[in-house]
Amino acid sequence: MLQRLIFEKIEQRILVGTLAFLAMMVLVGWIAINEGGRMAAFEQQFLARSIERGASLFAANCSSCHGLDSRGLGGRAPALNSPYLFGHDYFADIRREEQTLNSEKINAATSPERVVEIDARLAELENERQARLAQFGGLENIPGDYDPLAPSRLSNLGYAGSLRSYILTTLIHGRPNSSQYWDNPMVAWGQLAGGPMRMDQLEDLTNYILNYDKGDAWTVEDAVAVRQYPITVVDIAQAGPPRETIAPPDTDPTTIDLDAAVAELGNFQGNPQTGQTLYNGALGCAGCHLNAIVAPPLEGTWTRVVETRAPATGLSPEAYAVHSILHPNEYVAPGAPYIEQANYAPAMPANFAGRLTYQELADLLAFLQTHDEPVPG
């Protein structure tokens, strides 16, 4: 009855029904057309949030080894923000043209005149390769192994999977055998392997690391800005004689004659510039002391030693510094951070006697002595 009052004629009802059906079809079609874009926008937002969470996890758990900017810390861990990890080929255009020219050259239909032209162009490409390679001269001062002509980290490892799976599985299981070439081996982070992180947190970390990729926009400056490249495992028999460190590697610091070490150090003249390189690079000191992440800040180091630390032990400032570096558990300053080990040892590594020569220790001490500014805070 009500329908008849609104649409009295059957023709009107048919027309309204048809128009309503068409409107519904248009709405469904509009939703279908825009669904892909809507889902893409949703995925971008989800990935952005995942990267943000991964950045926080990285700063809290990974930056002390890989660096706050993820360019690595010398002697501690390799860079992740690196063209090597992402396999960027700086010579891809040269390779492609050489492949095309060589294929044409061996073609039976290629004329002798064209072969001469091809050989000339191949020589030009080789000269261009050498000129471009010369731009990487700064790599000589960066520890680790990276050859721009062999740019794929995964290929050099013989890894056939994707970069995402390589990063994720490394985070899950760690790299137990890395103790052979790093002082602090990569530990397992995934709960599946006994670590502290859930799978969703590992996914966030993976997304954050993958976000470093610049695609084709990597520059030579990016390669030279890296502070530590991965170490290629070599046969110990080919590694050459061991360095003459203060003590053999893995020496118990409680067995070191520290007084003799202080006396021997007097025979060496330290270079603060070299010490700064050791501090920021090979020793990885900046990974903990930079911005007081898990250790006192570098600023005011020598002031603290002279005014408070050394007087509390009765040692000279120089002797206190040597004792603290070679045997950090001998005197632990109040409030020093701890890491969970079997004996709950202080966070300061106790293996520097097996890593440093006397000259390097003198250089490091000379650098620390330049930081006699007022203590921050």
C-alpha positions in Angstrom: 0.0 0.0 0.0 2.8 2.4 1.0 4.7 1.6 -2.3 1.6 2.5 -4.3 1.3 5.8 -2.5 5.0 6.7 -3.3 5.1 5.2 -6.8 1.6 4.7 -8.0 2.5 3.4 -11.5 4.3 0.2 -12.2 6.4 1.9 -14.8 7.7 4.3 -12.1 8.6 1.5 -9.8 10.5 -0.3 -12.6 12.4 2.9 -13.4 13.4 3.5 -9.8 14.5 -0.1 -9.3 16.6 0.1 -12.5 18.2 3.3 -11.4 18.9 1.9 -7.9 20.5 -1.2 -9.5 22.7 0.9 -11.8 23.7 3.1 -8.8 24.7 0.0 -6.9 26.7 -1.3 -9.8 28.5 2.0 -10.2 29.3 2.0 -6.5 30.6 -1.6 -6.6 32.7 -0.8 -9.7 34.1 2.4 -8.1 35.1 0.4 -5.0 36.7 -2.4 -7.2 38.6 0.1 -9.3 40.0 1.9 -6.2 40.6 -1.1 -4.0 44.1 -1.7 -5.4 45.2 1.9 -4.6 43.6 1.7 -1.2 45.4 -1.5 -0.3 48.6 -0.1 -1.7 48.3 2.9 0.5 47.5 0.7 3.5 50.5 -1.4 2.8 52.7 1.7 2.6 51.4 2.9 6.0 51.9 -0.5 7.5 55.5 -0.7 6.2 56.2 2.8 7.4 55.1 1.9 10.9 57.1 -1.3 10.8 60.3 0.6 9.7 59.7 3.1 12.6 59.5 0.2 15.1 62.6 -1.4 13.5 64.5 1.9 13.9 63.8 1.9 17.6 64.8 -1.7 18.0 68.0 -1.1 16.0 69.0 1.9 18.1 68.5 0.0 21.3 70.0 -3.4 20.4 72.2 -3.1 17.3 73.8 0.4 17.1 76.5 -0.4 19.7 78.1 -2.8 17.1 76.9 -1.6 13.7 76.9 2.1 14.5 74.0 4.6 14.9 74.1 5.3 11.2 74.6 1.6 10.5 77.9 2.2 8.6 79.7 -0.3 10.8 82.2 0.1 13.6 85.8 -0.8 12.9 86.8 -4.2 14.3 83.3 -4.7 15.8 80.7 -5.3 13.1 80.2 -4.5 9.4 78.0 -1.9 7.8 74.4 -2.6 6.9 73.9 0.8 5.3 76.2 -0.2 2.5 76.0 -0.6 -1.3 77.8 -3.9 -0.8 75.0 -5.5 1.2 72.5 -4.4 -1.5 74.7 -5.6 -4.3 74.8 -2.3 -6.2 77.0 -2.7 -9.3 78.8 0.6 -10.1 79.9 -1.0 -13.4 76.6 -2.4 -14.6 76.4 -0.2 -17.7 80.0 -1.2 -18.7 79.3 -4.9 -18.2 76.1 -4.8 -20.3 77.8 -3.0 -23.2 80.7 -5.4 -23.1 78.4 -8.4 -23.2 76.6 -6.9 -26.2 79.8 -6.1 -28.1 81.4 -9.5 -27.4 78.2 -11.3 -28.6 78.3 -9.3 -31.8 82.0 -9.9 -32.2 81.8 -13.7 -32.2 78.8 -13.6 -34.7 79.9 -15.0 -38.0 78.0 -12.3 -39.8 80.1 -9.5 -38.3 82.4 -7.9 -40.8 86.2 -7.5 -40.1 85.8 -3.7 -40.1 83.1 -4.0 -37.4 85.3 -6.2 -35.4 88.0 -3.5 -35.4 85.4 -1.0 -34.2 84.3 -3.4 -31.5 87.8 -3.9 -30.2 88.4 -0.2 -30.1 85.2 0.3 -28.1 86.1 -2.5 -25.7 89.4 -0.8 -25.0 87.6 2.4 -24.3 85.3 0.6 -21.9 88.3 -0.9 -20.1 89.9 2.5 -19.7 86.6 3.8 -18.4 86.4 1.0 -15.9 89.9 1.8 -14.5 89.1 5.5 -14.3 85.9 4.8 -12.4 87.7 2.3 -10.2 90.2 4.9 -9.2 87.4 6.9 -7.6 87.3 4.2 -4.9 90.8 5.0 -3.6 89.3 5.8 -0.2 88.5 2.1 0.4 92.1 1.4 1.2 91.7 3.0 4.6 88.5 1.1 5.5 88.9 -2.3 7.3 87.2 -5.3 5.8 86.9 -6.7 2.3 85.0 -5.0 -0.5 85.8 -5.1 -4.2 83.5 -2.9 -6.4 84.1 -5.3 -9.3 82.6 -8.1 -7.2 79.7 -6.1 -5.7 77.2 -8.7 -4.5 77.6 -9.7 -0.9 75.2 -12.6 -1.4 76.8 -13.9 -4.5 80.3 -13.8 -2.9 78.8 -15.8 0.0 77.2 -18.3 -2.4 73.8 -17.5 -0.9 71.0 -18.2 -3.4 68.1 -16.8 -1.4 66.7 -13.2 -1.3 68.3 -10.4 0.7 65.2 -10.3 2.9 65.6 -14.0 3.8 69.4 -13.5 4.4 68.8 -10.7 6.8 65.9 -12.3 8.6 67.6 -15.7 9.1 70.8 -14.0 10.3 68.8 -12.1 12.9 67.0 -15.3 14.0 70.0 -17.6 14.3 72.9 -15.2 14.6 76.3 -16.1 13.2 78.0 -18.4 15.7 81.1 -18.9 13.6 81.7 -15.2 13.4 83.7 -15.5 16.6 86.5 -16.6 14.3 86.8 -13.1 12.8 84.9 -10.7 15.2 85.6 -10.1 18.9 81.9 -10.0 19.5 80.2 -12.6 17.4 76.7 -12.1 16.0 74.3 -13.7 18.5 70.9 -15.2 17.9 68.1 -12.6 18.3 65.1 -14.7 17.5 63.1 -16.6 20.2 63.1 -19.6 17.9 66.9 -19.8 18.5 66.8 -18.8 22.2 67.1 -15.1 21.6 64.9 -12.3 23.1 62.9 -11.0 20.1 59.6 -12.1 18.7 59.2 -12.8 15.0 57.2 -9.6 14.4 60.1 -7.6 16.0 62.6 -9.3 13.7 60.4 -8.5 10.7 60.4 -4.8 11.8 64.2 -4.9 12.1 64.5 -6.5 8.6 62.2 -3.8 7.1 64.3 -1.1 8.7 67.6 -2.5 7.3 66.1 -3.0 3.8 64.9 0.6 4.0 68.6 1.6 3.6 68.5 0.5 -0.1 69.0 3.4 -2.5 68.4 1.4 -5.7 70.4 3.0 -8.5 71.2 6.1 -6.4 74.2 4.7 -4.5 77.3 6.8 -5.0 81.0 6.3 -4.6 80.8 8.6 -1.6 78.4 6.1 0.0 80.9 3.3 -0.4 83.8 5.3 1.0 81.6 6.5 4.0 81.4 3.0 5.3 83.6 2.4 8.4 83.8 -1.4 8.3 83.1 -3.9 5.6 82.6 -7.6 6.1 85.6 -9.7 6.7 86.4 -12.5 4.3 87.3 -15.7 6.1 90.8 -16.9 5.0 92.8 -19.9 5.7 94.7 -19.4 9.0 97.9 -20.7 7.3 97.7 -17.8 4.8 96.9 -15.1 7.3 100.5 -14.3 8.1 102.2 -14.1 11.5 100.1 -12.9 14.5 100.4 -9.3 15.7 102.6 -8.8 18.7 99.8 -7.7 21.1 100.4 -6.8 24.7 99.2 -10.3 25.7 98.1 -13.3 23.8 94.5 -13.3 22.6 91.9 -14.5 25.2 94.3 -13.8 28.1 92.7 -13.6 31.5 93.2 -9.9 32.4 93.7 -10.8 36.0 97.0 -12.5 35.0 98.5 -9.5 33.3 101.3 -7.7 35.0 99.8 -4.2 34.8 102.8 -2.5 36.5 105.1 -4.0 33.9 102.7 -2.9 31.1 102.7 0.7 32.5 106.5 0.7 32.6 106.8 -0.8 29.0 104.4 1.9 27.7 106.9 4.6 28.7 109.0 3.4 25.7 106.4 4.5 23.2 105.3 7.9 22.0 101.6 8.1 21.3 99.9 9.8 18.4 96.5 11.2 19.2 95.3 11.2 15.6 96.0 7.5 15.3 94.4 7.0 18.7 91.3 8.7 17.4 91.2 6.4 14.4 91.4 3.4 16.7 88.7 4.8 19.1 86.2 5.5 16.3 87.2 2.5 14.1 89.0 -0.7 14.8 88.3 -0.8 18.6 84.7 0.2 18.3 84.9 2.4 21.4 82.5 5.0 20.0 79.8 2.4 19.7 79.3 2.5 23.5 80.7 5.9 24.5 79.1 8.0 21.7 76.4 10.0 23.3 76.9 7.9 26.4 74.8 5.0 24.9 76.0 2.4 27.4 79.2 4.0 28.8 80.5 7.5 29.9 80.8 10.0 27.1 84.2 10.7 25.5 84.0 14.3 26.5 85.8 15.0 29.8 87.3 11.5 29.9 90.8 12.7 31.1 89.2 15.2 33.5 87.3 12.4 35.2 90.5 10.3 35.3 92.6 13.1 36.8 90.1 14.5 39.3 88.1 11.5 40.5 89.0 8.1 39.1 92.8 7.9 39.6 92.8 9.5 43.1 90.3 6.9 44.2 92.7 4.1 43.4 96.0 5.7 44.3 97.4 5.3 40.8 98.7 8.0 38.5 96.3 9.1 35.7 98.3 7.2 33.1 98.5 4.1 35.1 94.8 4.2 35.9 94.0 4.5 32.2 96.2 1.5 31.4 94.7 -0.5 34.2 91.1 0.4 33.1 91.7 -0.6 29.5 93.6 -3.8 30.1 91.7 -5.0 33.2 88.4 -3.1 33.3 87.1 -5.3 36.2 89.9 -4.2 38.6 88.1 -1.0 39.5 84.5 -0.4 38.5 83.2 3.2 38.8 79.9 3.6 40.6 77.0 3.4 38.3 78.9 1.5 35.5 76.6 -0.4 33.2 76.6 -4.2 33.3 75.9 -6.9 30.7 74.4 -10.2 31.6 77.2 -12.8 31.4 77.9 -15.7 33.8 79.7 -13.4 36.2 77.6 -10.2 35.4 80.8 -8.5 34.2 80.9 -4.7 33.5 80.1 -3.8 29.9 83.6 -2.7 29.2 85.3 -5.5 27.1 88.1 -7.3 28.9 90.1 -8.5 25.8 92.0 -5.3 24.8 95.3 -6.7 25.9 94.9 -9.4 23.2 93.9 -6.8 20.6 96.3 -3.9 21.2 100.0 -3.5 20.6 101.9 -1.2 23.0 102.1 1.4 20.3 98.3 1.3 19.7 97.8 1.6 23.5 100.1 4.6 23.6 98.1 6.2 20.7 94.8 5.6 22.4 96.1 7.0 25.6 97.4 10.1 23.8 93.9 10.6 22.2 92.1 10.3 25.6 94.5 12.8 27.1 93.2 15.4 24.6 89.8 15.2 26.3 90.5 17.3 29.4 87.5 19.5 28.9 85.0 19.9 31.7 82.9 16.9 32.5 79.5 17.1 30.8 76.6 17.5 33.2 
